[in-house]
Amino acid sequence: MRQTLSSGLTIVSATVAAPPRSSVFRPYTCALWLKRLISKVLGRDARPPPPQPTDAMVRSVQIEPLTQADVPSAVEFAVRVLRVKPGDLGEQFASDITDDLRHMFVAKADGQVVAYGRVIELAADEAGPGAPAGCYLSGVLVDPAWRRRGIATQLTQARLRWAFARTDNVFYVTGADNVASLHLHAAFGFREMKRFGSERSAAGVDVLSQLVRMAYEPMLRT
């Protein structure tokens, strides 16, 4: 639009059209885009966590050896709880099925993995300086919503049965600051063998414990 003032100065102005409705950056669109971006960066779908456990669901939890059909659920569970990328988790879990020196048990509710625990054969010094070769309990992970419901205890029972079918001694290593885990294993009869420096725990010290078959045999009969 052209406008001439009394002074003879001419001003030229332009009319700017409003952007089409489809190009407006709505809050909902922003939130959806951000959700997809976060999922892509983390390497996983932003799936909702499992439902909060009810008493009936807790009673129906099944402790079973990991199967190939459980691997996708176990990977999704580990990625969500540990906040890590999937990476080669699927291959690691698959090796827990096929490798004779390691085994994984899972706790499932409504078909979903809500916890898991490993047992693995390690060479001397592999678990820490001076640690003996043998069968070690390792890698218990329980969904935060399902903790304090006895699932870790059930996983430990299943792993000990598997281990004592193959050996007379079972070992276990954890950080000296992991009081809950130390108490759990002490209740099964594990006794401390030694402590050594470690970068794996916040305390900088790991505790090596051992359980002998004779001490656990009464529980094996139950």
C-alpha positions in Angstrom: 0.0 0.0 0.0 1.4 3.5 -1.0 0.6 6.6 1.2 1.7 10.2 0.4 2.1 12.6 3.3 1.5 16.4 3.1 5.3 16.8 3.2 5.6 15.0 -0.1 7.2 11.9 1.5 5.8 8.6 0.2 5.6 5.6 2.5 5.3 2.1 1.1 3.9 -0.6 3.4 3.1 -4.2 2.9 0.3 -6.3 4.3 1.5 -9.5 5.9 -0.9 -12.4 5.7 -1.4 -14.6 8.8 0.2 -18.0 8.5 -2.2 -20.9 7.6 -3.6 -22.8 10.6 -1.7 -25.9 9.7 1.6 -24.1 10.2 0.9 -22.9 13.7 3.2 -24.5 16.3 0.7 -25.8 18.7 1.7 -26.9 22.3 0.4 -30.4 21.6 2.5 -30.7 18.4 5.5 -29.5 20.3 5.0 -32.1 23.0 4.5 -34.9 20.5 7.6 -33.9 18.6 9.7 -33.8 21.8 8.4 -37.2 22.9 9.4 -38.7 19.6 12.8 -37.0 19.8 13.5 -38.3 23.3 12.5 -41.8 22.2 14.8 -41.7 19.2 17.8 -40.4 21.3 17.3 -43.1 23.9 16.9 -45.7 21.3 13.5 -47.0 22.4 9.8 -46.4 22.3 8.5 -44.2 25.1 6.3 -47.0 26.4 4.4 -46.6 29.6 5.6 -48.6 32.6 3.8 -51.8 33.7 0.7 -51.3 35.8 1.1 -50.9 39.5 1.0 -54.3 41.1 -2.1 -55.5 42.9 -2.1 -58.2 45.6 -3.6 -60.6 43.1 -0.9 -59.8 40.6 1.9 -60.3 43.2 0.5 -63.7 44.1 0.5 -64.7 40.4 4.1 -63.7 39.7 5.9 -66.6 38.0 9.7 -67.3 38.4 10.9 -69.1 35.3 14.1 -69.6 33.3 14.5 -67.0 30.6 13.2 -68.2 27.2 13.7 -66.8 23.7 10.1 -65.5 23.8 10.9 -63.5 27.0 14.0 -61.7 25.5 12.1 -58.7 24.0 10.3 -58.1 27.3 13.5 -58.5 29.3 15.3 -56.0 27.0 12.5 -53.4 27.3 12.4 -53.9 31.1 16.2 -53.4 31.4 16.2 -50.3 29.1 13.4 -48.7 31.0 14.7 -49.4 34.6 18.4 -48.9 33.9 17.8 -46.0 31.5 20.2 -47.4 29.0 20.2 -48.0 25.2 19.2 -51.5 24.0 22.6 -52.0 22.3 23.4 -55.7 22.4 21.2 -56.5 25.4 19.2 -58.9 23.2 22.3 -60.9 22.3 23.5 -60.9 26.0 20.1 -62.2 27.2 20.0 -64.8 24.4 23.4 -66.1 25.6 21.9 -66.6 29.0 19.7 -69.3 27.3 22.4 -71.0 25.2 25.5 -70.7 27.3 26.1 -73.6 29.8 28.2 -71.3 32.1 25.4 -68.8 32.8 21.7 -68.8 33.3 19.0 -66.2 33.9 15.7 -66.4 35.8 12.9 -63.9 35.2 9.9 -62.9 37.3 6.8 -62.3 35.1 3.5 -60.7 35.8 0.8 -60.8 33.1 3.4 -62.0 30.7 5.7 -59.0 31.3 9.2 -59.3 32.8 9.3 -57.3 36.1 12.5 -58.7 37.5 15.5 -60.9 36.6 18.5 -62.4 38.2 21.6 -64.2 36.8 23.9 -67.0 37.9 27.3 -67.3 36.1 30.5 -69.4 36.2 33.5 -67.1 36.7 37.3 -67.8 36.5 39.6 -67.1 39.4 40.1 -63.3 40.0 37.3 -62.5 37.5 34.9 -61.4 40.2 37.7 -59.5 42.0 41.3 -59.8 43.2 41.7 -63.1 45.0 38.2 -64.3 44.2 38.0 -68.0 43.6 36.7 -69.6 40.4 33.2 -70.9 40.8 29.5 -70.2 40.5 28.4 -66.6 41.3 25.0 -65.1 41.8 24.8 -61.9 39.8 22.7 -59.2 38.3 19.4 -59.0 40.2 17.2 -56.2 38.9 13.6 -55.6 40.1 11.2 -53.0 38.8 10.9 -50.2 41.4 7.1 -50.7 41.5 7.6 -54.4 42.4 10.2 -54.1 45.1 9.8 -55.2 48.7 7.4 -58.0 47.6 9.7 -61.0 47.9 10.6 -61.2 44.3 14.4 -60.9 44.8 14.1 -63.7 47.4 12.3 -66.0 44.9 14.8 -65.3 42.2 17.6 -66.1 44.6 16.0 -69.4 45.6 15.6 -70.4 41.9 19.3 -69.5 41.2 20.6 -71.4 44.2 18.7 -74.5 43.2 20.2 -74.3 39.7 23.7 -73.6 41.1 23.7 -76.4 43.7 22.6 -78.9 41.1 26.1 -78.3 39.6 28.4 -77.3 42.5 28.9 -77.4 46.3 29.8 -73.8 46.7 28.1 -70.6 45.5 29.7 -67.1 45.7 28.4 -63.6 45.6 30.0 -60.2 45.3 28.4 -56.8 46.0 29.3 -53.3 47.2 29.9 -52.8 50.9 27.2 -50.1 50.8 24.5 -52.4 49.3 23.0 -53.2 52.7 19.7 -54.6 51.4 21.5 -57.1 49.2 23.9 -58.1 51.9 21.0 -58.7 54.3 19.1 -60.7 51.6 22.0 -63.1 51.0 22.9 -63.4 54.7 19.4 -64.7 55.3 20.2 -67.6 52.9 23.4 -68.4 54.9 26.0 -66.5 52.9 29.1 -65.7 55.0 31.6 -63.0 54.2 35.0 -64.2 53.0 36.9 -61.1 52.2 36.7 -57.4 51.1 38.7 -55.7 48.4 38.9 -52.4 46.7 36.6 -51.8 43.7 35.5 -49.1 41.4 32.1 -50.7 40.8 30.6 -49.6 44.1 30.1 -46.1 45.6 31.8 -47.2 48.8 34.9 -48.3 46.8 34.9 -51.7 48.5 33.3 -54.9 47.4 32.3 -57.8 49.7 32.9 -61.5 48.6 30.6 -64.0 50.3 30.2 -67.7 50.1 27.4 -70.3 50.7 28.2 -73.9 51.0 25.7 -76.7 50.1 25.7 -78.1 53.7 24.4 -74.8 55.1 21.7 -74.5 52.5 20.7 -78.2 52.1 17.7 -78.0 54.6 16.2 -75.2 52.3 16.8 -77.4 49.2 14.4 -80.0 50.6 11.6 -77.5 51.1 
